[in-house]
Amino acid sequence: MKILIISSGVIPVFPPSYGGLEEVCGNLAFSLDALGHEVTVVAPSESNINQFGNIKLFDCGPCNPNAHEFEKNAYEKYKGNLSEFDMVHDHTWRKYVYLAKMENPKLNVISTLHGMLPYRIPPPIPKPCMVGLSKDHADRISAGLGINVKHVYNGINLDKYKFNGKDSRNDRFLFLGRMTAFKGAHVFIDLVKGIKAKGDLVGDDILVEDKAYVERLMDACNEYPDIKYWGGVTREMTSEFFQKAKCYVMPCTPGWEEPFGLTVVEAMASGCPVVATPSGAIPELIEHGKTGYLVNYLADMDKFLYDEYLDRIKAEDCRKRAEMFNKENMTTKYLELYGQVLEGGW
């Protein structure tokens, strides 16, 4: 098939630093190309995806922190080419391809949503063929819009994550996520301080809503030097953190429903146990007591950070669980859905 994958425009594909949506688009394009499909990716100028296999880059200009502005301008550039493709796979936020589908019902369009539901009404076409990142995510989209929604788990490139056993790890806990309150970076600081441990605070602090929150995190780390504030780092460094950390902690706060949890899979791929709140899709990823722990209340998370619990988690079990969420499985599932779209959609 001739397939167009449309990424957002905030971060390149592949992302040089951390970026979930863009990494997934790159992994999908890479795997489809390896299977012999003709793949083009709509992405910013800084992208390197066209350096892999026979993948083509549809350059829509430089990265823009305003995703909506980039997507609107990009649509004006690629909309005239959409009919050239057997399948158009939209990963953007604004979903402009639905406008093209309204004008040309023969277009084969599938759309993946990568965040919590931002829309109040369904797309204005009979069969939007929308996809969530997990069962929980798909159910929430379906309930919010009143449409049938499928799900495909995100897939990682396992080769990027070096497996490490417990004896090769350090004594530092890890938080890795965007520095926003709902991800719980402040909770992580309190947890690590409370058990008098050491930790690393890693994640993007540029594309955030509240810069004052970031400053408070930095101040808290300065007051407790056993927690080091790193901010955004390269993709390679994130893999090293997962490889070396004692435990990955994901204390999402009430109100946030995690659509998937890519970092959870990345941690497990490295053999790193995960302690997390059961936010959204997280229970679909972690096997409680085997690859980590699901803790209902933030106030109860600290006890699972002690060796009494962490020593029960085997690195081999974590890796085995992560292998279920590889890029090949993701691609196989999307190809199945592409077939359903070609047969009329859902």
C-alpha positions in Angstrom: 0.0 0.0 0.0 0.9 3.6 -0.4 0.5 5.1 3.1 0.6 8.6 4.4 1.4 9.1 8.1 0.6 12.6 9.4 2.5 13.6 12.5 2.2 16.7 14.6 4.7 19.6 14.1 6.0 20.3 17.6 8.8 17.7 17.5 10.7 16.1 14.6 10.2 12.4 13.6 12.3 10.8 15.0 12.5 13.1 18.0 16.0 13.9 19.2 14.7 14.4 22.7 11.7 12.8 24.3 8.5 12.7 22.3 5.8 10.0 22.4 3.5 10.7 19.5 6.5 11.5 17.2 8.4 8.4 18.3 5.3 6.2 17.6 4.8 7.7 14.1 8.5 7.0 13.4 8.3 3.4 14.6 5.1 2.8 12.6 6.7 4.2 9.4 9.9 2.2 10.0 8.0 -1.1 10.4 5.6 -0.5 7.4 8.6 0.3 5.2 10.3 -2.9 6.3 7.2 -4.8 5.2 7.5 -3.3 1.7 4.8 -0.6 1.9 5.5 2.8 0.3 5.4 5.2 3.3 5.4 9.0 3.4 5.5 11.0 6.7 4.2 14.5 7.1 6.5 16.1 9.6 8.7 19.1 10.3 11.8 20.0 8.4 14.1 18.9 11.2 12.9 15.3 10.9 15.3 12.5 9.9 12.7 9.8 9.2 13.6 9.9 5.4 17.0 8.6 6.3 15.6 5.1 7.1 14.7 2.6 4.3 12.7 4.1 1.5 10.5 6.4 3.7 9.8 9.8 2.2 9.4 13.0 4.2 6.7 15.5 3.3 8.4 18.6 4.7 5.8 21.0 6.1 8.3 23.6 7.5 10.2 23.9 10.8 8.9 22.7 14.2 6.4 25.0 15.8 5.5 24.9 19.5 2.0 25.9 18.5 0.8 22.5 17.2 -2.5 23.8 16.0 -0.9 26.5 13.8 1.5 24.0 12.3 -1.2 21.5 11.5 -3.4 24.1 9.9 -0.6 25.3 7.7 0.6 21.8 6.9 -2.9 20.7 5.8 -2.9 23.5 3.2 0.3 22.0 1.8 -0.6 18.3 1.7 -4.4 18.3 1.2 -4.0 18.3 -2.6 -1.9 15.1 -2.4 -4.2 13.0 -0.2 -5.9 11.2 -3.1 -2.5 9.8 -4.2 -2.5 7.4 -1.1 -4.3 4.2 -0.5 -4.4 5.0 3.3 -4.1 8.3 5.2 -3.2 7.8 8.8 -3.7 11.0 10.9 -1.9 11.3 14.3 -2.5 15.1 14.7 -4.6 16.9 17.2 -6.9 19.0 14.9 -7.8 16.2 12.5 -8.0 18.3 9.4 -8.1 15.2 7.2 -11.8 14.8 8.1 -12.4 18.0 6.1 -10.8 16.3 3.1 -12.9 13.2 3.7 -16.1 15.3 3.7 -15.1 16.7 0.3 -13.9 13.3 -1.1 -15.7 10.4 0.6 -13.5 8.0 -1.3 -10.4 8.9 0.8 -9.4 6.1 3.1 -8.8 7.8 6.4 -7.9 6.4 9.9 -7.2 8.6 12.8 -5.3 8.0 16.1 -5.8 10.2 19.1 -2.8 10.5 21.3 -4.2 12.4 24.3 -7.3 12.9 26.4 -10.4 13.7 24.5 -10.3 17.4 23.4 -13.5 17.4 21.3 -17.2 17.8 22.3 -18.7 16.5 19.1 -17.8 13.6 16.8 -16.1 14.2 13.4 -18.7 15.2 10.8 -18.5 12.0 8.7 -20.5 8.7 9.1 -17.5 6.5 10.0 -14.5 8.4 11.5 -12.5 5.2 12.0 -10.9 6.6 15.2 -8.4 4.8 17.2 -7.3 5.0 20.9 -4.1 3.9 22.5 -5.6 1.4 24.9 -8.9 -0.2 25.8 -9.5 2.4 28.5 -8.6 5.2 26.1 -10.8 3.9 23.3 -13.7 3.5 25.7 -13.4 7.1 27.0 -13.3 8.5 23.4 -16.3 6.3 22.5 -18.3 7.4 25.5 -17.4 11.1 24.9 -18.3 11.2 21.2 -20.9 8.4 20.9 -18.9 6.6 18.1 -17.3 3.2 17.8 -13.6 3.4 18.6 -10.9 0.7 18.1 -7.6 0.6 20.0 -4.0 -0.2 19.2 -1.3 -0.2 21.8 1.7 1.9 21.1 4.8 0.0 20.1 8.5 0.7 21.0 11.7 -0.3 19.3 13.0 -2.8 21.7 16.5 -2.5 20.3 16.8 1.0 21.9 16.4 -0.3 25.4 19.2 -2.3 27.0 18.1 -4.9 29.4 19.6 -4.7 32.9 19.2 -6.9 35.9 18.6 -5.7 39.5 22.3 -6.1 40.5 23.4 -3.7 37.8 21.2 -0.9 38.9 21.9 2.2 41.1 20.0 3.3 44.2 18.2 6.1 42.5 14.5 6.4 41.8 13.4 7.9 38.5 10.6 10.3 37.4 10.5 10.7 33.6 7.7 12.8 32.2 6.5 16.2 31.1 6.8 18.7 34.0 3.1 19.2 34.5 1.2 18.9 37.7 -1.0 16.0 36.6 2.1 13.9 35.9 3.0 14.2 39.6 6.6 15.4 39.6 6.0 17.2 42.9 4.5 14.0 44.3 7.7 12.1 43.3 9.8 14.7 45.2 7.8 14.2 48.3 7.9 10.4 48.1 11.7 10.3 47.6 12.3 12.8 50.4 9.9 10.9 52.7 11.9 7.6 52.5 15.2 9.5 52.6 16.2 8.2 49.2 17.8 9.5 46.0 16.2 10.4 42.7 16.3 11.9 39.3 13.7 14.3 37.9 13.7 14.1 34.0 11.4 15.4 31.4 10.4 18.2 29.1 10.0 21.6 30.8 9.6 23.7 27.7 6.3 22.6 26.2 4.5 23.1 29.5 1.5 25.1 30.6 2.8 26.4 33.9 6.4 27.7 34.0 6.0 28.6 37.7 5.4 24.9 38.5 8.7 24.1 36.9 10.4 26.7 39.0 8.9 25.2 42.1 10.2 21.8 41.2 13.7 23.2 40.7 13.6 25.0 44.0 12.5 21.8 45.8 15.4 19.9 44.2 17.8 22.6 45.3 16.6 22.2 48.9 17.0 18.4 48.7 20.2 17.8 46.7 19.7 14.0 46.7 17.1 14.6 44.0 18.7 16.0 40.8 16.7 18.0 38.4 17.6 17.3 34.8 14.8 18.7 32.7 14.7 17.6 29.0 17.4 15.2 27.8 18.2 13.3 24.7 16.4 10.2 23.7 19.6 8.2 24.3 19.9 9.6 27.8 16.3 8.6 28.7 17.2 5.0 27.7 20.2 5.2 30.1 18.0 6.4 32.9 15.6 3.5 32.5 18.6 1.1 32.3 20.2 2.2 35.5 17.3 3.4 37.8 16.3 1.3 40.8 12.6 1.9 40.1 10.5 4.1 37.8 7.8 6.0 39.7 4.7 7.3 37.9 2.5 9.2 40.4 -0.2 10.6 38.1 -2.6 12.8 40.1 -6.4 12.3 40.3 -8.2 13.7 37.2 -5.6 12.6 34.7 -6.3 9.4 32.8 -3.2 8.2 31.0 -4.1 7.2 27.4 -1.3 4.7 27.2 1.9 5.2 29.2 4.9 4.8 26.8 7.4 5.4 29.6 6.0 2.4 31.6 6.8 0.1 28.7 10.2 1.7 28.1 11.1 1.1 31.8 10.0 -2.5 31.7 11.9 -3.1 28.5 15.0 -2.1 30.4 14.2 -4.5 33.2 13.2 -1.7 35.5 10.2 -2.2 37.9 7.4 0.4 37.9 5.3 1.8 40.7 2.4 3.8 39.4 -1.1 5.0 40.1 -3.8 3.1 38.1 -4.4 6.1 35.8 -6.3 5.3 32.6 -4.5 2.6 30.7 -1.7 1.8 33.2 -3.4 -1.3 34.6 -3.3 -2.7 31.0 0.5 -2.4 31.1 1.7 -3.4 34.6 1.2 -6.8 36.0 0.7 -6.0 39.7 3.2 -7.8 41.9 5.1 -9.1 38.9 6.4 -6.2 36.8 5.6 -3.5 39.3 2.8 -2.2 41.6 -0.4 -0.4 41.0 -1.2 1.9 44.0 -4.7 3.4 44.2 -3.7 6.3 46.5 -0.7 8.6 46.2 -0.3 8.5 50.0 0.3 4.8 49.9 3.0 4.7 47.2 5.9 5.1 49.5 5.8 1.6 51.0 6.2 0.0 47.6 9.5 1.8 47.1 11.2 -0.2 49.8 13.4 -3.2 48.9 10.9 -5.5 50.6 8.6 -5.0 47.6 11.0 -4.1 44.8 13.1 -7.2 45.3 10.1 -9.3 44.4 10.1 -7.9 40.9 12.2 -9.8 38.4 13.8 -7.9 35.6 13.2 -10.7 33.2 9.5 -10.5 33.8 9.5 -6.8 33.1 11.3 -7.3 29.8 9.0 -10.1 28.8 5.9 -7.9 29.5 7.4 -5.0 27.4 8.0 -7.3 24.5 4.2 -7.5 24.0 4.2 -3.7 23.2 6.8 -3.7 20.4 6.6 -1.8 17.1 6.0 -5.0 15.1 2.8 -5.9 17.0 1.6 -2.3 16.8 2.1 -2.3 13.0 0.4 -5.7 12.6 -2.7 -4.4 14.4 -2.8 -1.2 12.4 -2.6 -3.2 9.1 -5.6 -5.1 10.3 -7.5 -1.8 10.9 -6.3 -0.5 7.5 -8.0 -3.5 6.0 -11.2 -2.7 7.8 -11.1 0.9 6.6 -10.7 -0.4 3.0 -13.7 -2.6 3.5 -15.9 0.3 4.6 -14.7 1.3 8.1 -16.5 1.1 11.5 
